[in-house]
Amino acid sequence: LSMCSKLCYAIGGAPNQVAGSAASFFLQIYLLDIAHITPFHASLVLFIGKASGAVTDPVAGFFISKSRWTKIGRLMPWVLACTPFTIVSYFFMWYLPPFVSGRVAWYLTFHCLFQALTTLFQVPYSALTMFLSTDQKDRDSATAYRMTMEVLGTLIGAALQGQIVASAHVSPHCTVNPSVNTTDSWHDTASIPDPSDPLSHQAKVYMIAAGVIASVYLLGIIVLFLGVKERDDPYALNSDRAIPFCKGLALTMKHGPYVKLTASFLLISTAVQLEQGNFVLFCTHAAGLQNHFQYLVVTLLVSAVLSVPFWQKFLQRFGKKCAACGISWMIPFAVMLVTIPNLILAYFVAFISGLSIAASLLLPWSMLPDVVDNFRLQNPHGKGHETIFYSSYVFFTKMSAGIGLGISAAGLEFTGYKSGICRQSDNVILTLKLLIGAVPAILILLGLFILLFYPITEESRKETKLALEELR
């Protein structure tokens, strides 16, 4: 593969991450503090939205696996067709409608649409890795390019959103005496807009951010289409038949390496989603860092972008399972931030967390092609199973993340979170500390424990490669 092809492929995945990053870091606080939706309703929006995206994954995999080859490929038409609808649904997900009673239904509808449409993009796009080259090194290199650009997209999304909407969450009134928490604080007029005013400054800056990110989305898809050529299945014989979707799904669920990989990273990805979804809330309400959250987010993501090439070199030299140890680095530092909320420590924690998040993003997508190759070797006369692997993997990780975010928002409702007050109750602060520190730590440790039993080693990867070359 040429460097240009790998770069264009990587740029194509960035827009999804730009939009997803903005939603991961800011959608929960937007629903709570700008749209004035209760935490319970926010938990429904977050969970059902993620669940709709997760349910779309196997559906997308089913239809894509039955797609016929066209002049631009079998996967590329799906990527192009869903893009305009994704852009529209993303913009309206951040629009504050003039009515109040139907806002929950509004955000639920457009969040579900956005999650479903991004799935229709992500499944064929991620499966496209298998149709760029037959060489494992080429695919690993393309994956490293992709993850570097996707983490950069995550950085761009969070940075753009954070810089544009920062003024929506700064309250001069609350900074006068932030430690006071009285029963009258609910009536304080902070910089939160009236829920019936869609033309407020806070609502406008969120719509401006949505428009900017939507334009980035369009640009990335154009680069992908012009710069990447999809190849047909390089291993399939003319006599091979496509595996029926239900049969293929049953086979993948019985494939040991895939089950272990998916179980491990659905726990790890849920931990990362909890960190992202509650980080801004934690900085604003529990750590007194509301004036620094956008810079902390940028620090975290810059660290992640810069460390992806390091992790790629690391896994090439020491193996992919060994590189997974880097995911655990965030645990002790996150616990320190929760127990000692200090500004300097917060920046250090953000930097270390970026290293860990980069490893957690790169590894599953680097290991999944190895699992697909292993399956191909055991089922040599079937084809079309790649989208089944990718769609079901994304299904499980999205569903687990949706459950985690839904439970976290419901926990805030249960402990008494209230929009617009200068200081939340001690129970809410404790809940935010648990969601940032203890819960992700437990999930990461469980995920890494499962990964110990992942059977594909560097030696077995090489053996599989040689066997597939013979098959070819």
C-alpha positions in Angstrom: 0.0 0.0 0.0 1.2 3.5 -0.8 1.5 6.0 2.0 -1.1 8.2 0.2 -3.6 5.4 0.1 -3.1 4.7 3.9 -3.4 8.4 4.6 -6.6 8.9 2.6 -8.1 5.8 4.3 -7.1 7.2 7.7 -8.6 10.6 7.0 -11.9 9.0 6.0 -12.3 7.7 9.5 -11.6 10.9 11.3 -15.0 12.7 10.8 -16.8 9.9 12.7 -14.4 10.4 15.6 -14.7 14.2 15.4 -18.4 14.0 15.8 -18.3 11.1 18.3 -15.7 12.8 20.5 -17.8 16.0 20.8 -20.8 13.9 21.7 -18.9 11.7 24.2 -17.4 14.6 26.1 -20.3 17.2 25.9 -23.6 15.6 25.1 -24.4 14.6 28.7 -23.6 18.1 30.1 -25.5 19.7 27.2 -28.6 17.7 28.0 -28.4 18.4 31.7 -27.3 22.1 31.8 -28.4 23.5 28.4 -31.5 21.6 27.4 -32.5 21.2 31.1 -33.5 17.6 30.8 -33.5 15.6 34.0 -30.7 13.1 34.6 -33.1 10.2 34.2 -34.3 11.4 30.8 -30.7 12.1 29.8 -29.8 8.5 30.8 -32.6 7.3 28.5 -31.4 9.5 25.6 -27.8 8.2 26.1 -28.6 4.6 26.5 -31.3 4.2 23.9 -29.2 6.2 21.4 -26.2 3.9 21.9 -28.5 0.9 21.9 -30.0 1.9 18.5 -26.5 2.2 17.1 -25.6 -1.2 18.5 -28.8 -2.9 17.1 -28.0 -1.3 13.7 -24.6 -3.1 13.6 -25.8 -6.6 12.9 -28.5 -5.3 10.7 -25.9 -3.3 8.7 -23.6 -6.4 8.7 -26.5 -8.5 7.3 -27.3 -6.2 4.4 -23.7 -5.3 3.6 -22.7 -8.9 3.5 -25.4 -9.4 0.8 -24.3 -6.4 -1.3 -23.0 -6.9 -4.8 -19.8 -5.6 -6.2 -20.2 -2.2 -8.0 -17.8 0.0 -9.9 -16.7 1.7 -6.7 -16.7 -1.5 -4.6 -19.0 -3.3 -2.3 -18.5 -1.3 0.9 -17.9 2.2 -0.4 -21.5 2.8 -1.6 -22.7 2.4 1.9 -20.2 4.9 3.2 -21.2 7.5 0.7 -25.0 7.0 0.9 -25.3 7.5 4.7 -23.1 10.6 5.0 -25.5 13.4 4.1 -28.2 12.0 6.5 -25.5 11.6 9.2 -24.6 15.3 8.9 -28.2 16.5 9.2 -29.0 14.3 12.2 -25.8 15.4 14.0 -26.7 19.1 13.6 -30.2 18.7 14.9 -28.9 16.6 17.9 -27.4 19.9 19.2 -30.3 22.1 18.2 -32.4 23.5 21.1 -36.1 23.4 20.0 -38.4 26.2 21.0 -40.8 23.8 22.7 -40.1 22.3 26.2 -42.5 19.3 26.6 -41.2 17.4 23.6 -37.5 17.9 24.1 -36.8 14.4 25.4 -38.4 12.9 22.3 -36.5 15.4 20.0 -33.1 14.5 21.4 -33.9 10.8 21.6 -35.0 10.8 17.9 -31.9 12.6 16.6 -29.4 10.8 18.9 -30.8 7.4 17.7 -30.7 8.5 14.1 -27.1 9.7 14.5 -25.9 6.6 16.2 -27.6 4.3 13.6 -26.2 6.3 10.7 -22.7 6.4 12.1 -23.0 2.6 12.4 -23.9 2.3 8.7 -20.7 4.2 8.0 -18.4 2.5 10.6 -19.2 -1.1 9.7 -18.2 -0.9 6.0 -15.4 1.5 6.7 -13.7 -0.7 9.4 -14.2 -3.8 7.3 -12.5 -2.0 4.4 -9.2 -2.8 6.2 -9.5 -6.4 5.0 -9.8 -5.2 1.3 -6.9 -2.8 1.2 -4.2 -5.4 1.1 -3.5 -9.2 1.7 -0.3 -8.4 3.7 -0.7 -8.3 7.5 2.0 -5.7 7.8 0.2 -3.5 5.3 -3.0 -3.9 7.2 -1.4 -3.2 10.6 0.3 -0.1 9.1 -3.0 1.1 7.6 -4.7 0.5 11.0 -2.0 2.5 12.7 -2.5 5.3 10.2 -6.2 5.1 10.8 -6.0 5.1 14.6 -3.6 8.0 14.6 -6.0 10.0 12.4 -9.0 8.9 14.4 -7.4 9.9 17.7 -6.5 13.2 16.0 -10.1 13.4 14.9 -11.1 12.8 18.5 -8.8 15.6 19.6 -10.1 18.0 16.9 -13.7 17.2 17.9 -13.2 17.8 21.6 -11.0 20.8 21.0 -13.3 22.5 18.6 -16.4 21.7 20.7 -14.6 22.7 24.0 -13.3 26.0 22.7 -16.5 27.0 21.1 -18.9 26.1 23.9 -16.6 26.8 26.9 -18.4 30.1 27.5 -21.7 28.2 27.9 -20.5 26.7 31.1 -18.8 29.6 32.8 -20.8 31.3 35.5 -19.4 34.5 37.0 -22.1 34.3 39.7 -20.9 30.9 40.9 -17.2 31.9 41.1 -17.9 34.5 43.7 -18.5 32.0 46.4 -18.3 28.5 44.9 -18.2 26.7 48.3 -21.6 27.8 49.4 -24.4 25.3 48.8 -27.7 26.3 50.2 -31.3 25.4 49.4 -31.7 28.7 47.5 -28.8 27.8 45.2 -31.3 26.1 42.8 -32.7 29.6 42.1 -29.4 31.2 41.3 -29.1 32.6 37.9 -25.9 31.1 36.5 -25.0 31.2 32.9 -27.4 28.5 32.1 -30.1 29.6 29.6 -33.8 29.5 30.3 -35.1 26.2 28.9 -37.6 28.1 26.8 -35.0 30.3 25.0 -33.5 28.6 22.0 -31.8 31.8 20.9 -29.7 32.2 24.0 -25.9 32.5 23.8 -25.4 29.0 25.1 -27.7 27.4 22.6 -26.2 29.4 19.7 -22.6 28.3 20.5 -23.6 24.7 20.5 -25.2 25.0 17.1 -22.1 26.9 15.8 -20.0 24.0 17.0 -22.3 21.5 15.3 -22.1 23.3 12.0 -18.3 23.4 12.1 -18.0 19.7 12.9 -20.5 18.8 10.2 -18.4 20.6 7.5 -15.3 18.6 8.7 -17.4 15.4 8.3 -18.1 16.2 4.7 -14.5 17.0 3.9 -13.1 13.7 5.3 -15.6 11.6 3.3 -14.6 13.3 0.1 -10.9 12.5 0.7 -11.8 8.8 1.5 -13.7 8.4 -1.7 -11.1 10.0 -4.0 -8.0 8.5 -2.4 -9.0 4.8 -1.6 -9.6 2.0 -4.0 -11.4 -1.0 -2.6 -10.2 -4.5 -3.7 -12.4 -7.6 -4.0 -11.9 -10.5 -1.5 -8.3 -11.5 -2.2 -8.7 -15.0 -0.8 -12.1 -16.0 -2.3 -12.3 -18.6 -5.0 -14.9 -18.5 -7.7 -16.5 -21.6 -6.2 -16.7 -20.0 -2.7 -20.1 -19.0 -1.5 -21.0 -16.2 0.9 -21.7 -17.4 4.4 -25.4 -16.7 5.4 -25.5 -14.0 7.9 -27.2 -16.0 10.7 -24.9 -18.9 10.2 -21.9 -16.6 10.1 -23.0 -14.9 13.3 -23.4 -18.2 15.0 -19.9 -19.3 13.8 -18.3 -16.0 15.0 -19.9 -16.4 18.5 -18.3 -19.8 18.7 -14.9 -18.6 17.6 -12.8 -18.6 20.8 -10.3 -15.8 19.9 -13.1 -13.5 18.8 -15.2 -14.1 22.0 -12.2 -13.4 24.3 -11.1 -10.3 22.3 -14.7 -8.9 22.3 -15.4 -9.6 26.0 -12.1 -8.0 27.0 -12.5 -4.8 25.0 -16.2 -4.3 25.6 -15.2 -3.8 29.3 -12.3 -1.6 28.5 -14.2 0.5 26.0 -17.0 1.0 28.6 -14.4 2.3 31.1 -13.1 4.7 28.5 -16.7 5.9 27.7 -17.4 6.5 31.3 -14.2 8.6 31.6 -15.1 10.6 28.5 -18.8 11.0 29.4 -18.3 12.2 32.9 -14.9 14.0 32.7 -16.4 17.5 32.0 -19.1 17.0 34.6 -16.4 15.9 37.1 -14.2 18.9 36.3 -17.2 21.3 36.6 -18.9 20.0 39.7 -16.5 17.9 41.7 -12.9 19.2 41.1 -13.4 22.9 40.8 -11.7 22.9 37.4 -14.6 24.3 35.3 -12.3 27.0 33.8 -9.8 24.4 32.7 -11.8 21.4 31.4 -11.4 22.3 27.7 -7.6 22.5 28.1 -7.5 19.2 30.1 -9.5 17.5 27.3 -7.0 18.8 24.7 -4.0 17.7 26.8 -5.5 14.2 27.1 -6.1 13.9 23.4 -2.8 15.4 22.3 -1.1 12.8 24.4 -3.2 10.1 22.7 -2.4 11.4 19.2 1.3 11.5 19.9 1.5 8.1 21.5 -0.3 6.0 18.7 3.0 5.7 16.7 4.8 4.7 19.9 2.2 2.0 20.6 2.4 0.8 17.0 6.2 0.3 17.3 5.8 -1.2 20.7 3.3 -3.9 19.6 5.5 -4.7 16.5 8.4 -5.4 18.8 6.9 -6.9 21.9 3.6 -8.2 20.7 0.0 -7.0 20.9 -0.9 -8.7 24.1 2.1 -7.1 25.8 1.1 -3.7 24.6 -2.3 -4.1 26.4 -0.5 -3.4 29.7 -0.4 0.3 28.8 -4.2 0.5 29.1 -3.8 0.0 32.9 -1.6 3.1 33.3 -4.6 5.5 33.8 -5.9 3.6 36.8 -3.6 4.8 39.6 -3.5 8.4 38.3 -7.3 8.6 37.9 -7.6 7.5 41.5 -5.1 10.2 42.6 -7.1 12.9 40.8 -10.3 11.8 42.5 -8.6 11.8 46.0 -6.4 14.9 45.4 -8.1 17.3 43.0 -5.1 19.5 42.1 -4.7 21.4 38.9 -1.1 20.3 38.1 -2.0 16.7 39.0 -5.1 17.0 36.7 -2.9 17.9 33.7 -0.5 15.0 34.5 -3.5 12.6 34.8 -4.8 13.9 31.5 -1.5 13.2 29.8 -1.2 9.6 31.2 -4.8 8.9 30.4 -4.1 9.9 26.8 -1.4 7.3 26.6 -3.8 4.6 27.9 -6.7 5.6 25.7 -4.4 5.5 22.6 -3.5 1.9 23.4 -7.2 1.0 24.1 -8.2 2.4 20.7 -5.4 0.9 18.6 -5.2 -2.6 20.0 -8.7 -4.0 19.2 -8.7 -2.8 15.6 -5.2 -4.1 15.2 -6.1 -7.5 16.7 -9.4 -8.0 14.9 -7.9 -8.6 11.4 -5.8 -11.4 13.0 -9.0 -13.0 14.4 -10.6 -12.7 10.9 -7.5 -14.4 9.3 -7.7 -17.1 12.0 -11.3 -17.7 11.2 -10.6 -17.7 7.4 -8.1 -20.4 7.9 -10.6 -22.6 9.7 -13.4 -21.9 7.2 -11.5 -21.7 3.9 -14.4 -21.9 1.5 -16.6 -19.2 2.8 -16.6 -15.5 2.1 -18.4 -12.3 3.2 -17.7 -12.9 6.9 -15.6 -9.8 7.5 -18.6 -7.5 8.0 -20.1 -10.0 10.4 -17.0 -9.8 12.6 -16.8 -6.0 12.5 -20.5 -5.3 12.9 -21.0 -7.7 15.9 -17.8 -6.4 17.6 -19.1 -2.8 17.4 -22.5 -4.0 18.5 -21.2 -5.4 21.7 -18.9 -2.5 22.5 -21.6 0.1 21.8 -24.2 -1.8 23.8 -21.9 -2.1 26.8 -21.0 1.6 26.5 -24.6 2.6 26.3 -25.5 0.6 29.4 -22.6 2.2 31.3 -23.5 5.7 30.3 -27.2 5.1 31.0 -26.4 3.8 34.5 -24.1 6.7 35.2 -26.7 9.3 34.3 -29.3 7.4 36.2 -26.9 7.4 39.2 -26.7 11.2 39.0 -30.5 11.4 39.1 -30.7 9.0 42.1 -28.2 11.1 44.0 -30.0 14.4 43.3 -28.2 16.1 40.5 -29.8 19.5 39.7 -29.2 21.7 36.7 -28.2 25.3 37.2 -27.0 25.3 40.8 -23.5 26.5 41.7 -22.5 23.5 43.8 -23.9 20.0 43.7 -24.6 17.9 46.8 -21.9 15.7 48.4 -23.7 12.6 47.1 -23.5 13.8 43.5 -19.8 14.7 43.9 -19.1 11.2 45.4 -21.0 9.6 42.4 -18.9 11.6 39.9 -15.7 10.5 41.7 -16.7 6.8 41.5 -17.6 7.2 37.8 -14.2 8.7 37.1 -12.0 6.5 39.4 -13.3 3.3 40.9 -15.7 2.0 38.2 -13.3 2.4 35.2 -10.5 0.9 37.2 -12.5 -2.3 37.9 -13.7 -2.6 34.3 -10.2 -2.2 32.9 -8.7 -4.8 35.3 -11.5 -7.3 34.4 -10.9 -6.7 30.7 -7.1 -7.2 30.9 -7.7 -10.4 32.9 -9.9 -11.8 30.1 -7.2 -10.7 27.6 -4.7 -13.0 29.3 -6.5 -16.0 27.7 -6.6 -14.5 24.2 -4.9 -17.4 22.2 -3.4 -15.6 19.1 0.3 -14.9 19.7 2.9 -13.4 17.4 4.1 -16.9 16.4 0.6 -18.1 15.6 0.0 -14.9 13.5 3.0 -15.8 11.4 1.9 -19.4 10.9 -1.6 -18.2 9.9 -0.1 -15.8 7.4 2.0 -18.5 5.7 -1.0 -20.9 5.6 -3.2 -18.2 4.0 -0.5 -17.5 1.4 -0.6 -21.2 0.5 -4.4 -21.1 0.3 -4.1 -18.1 -2.0 
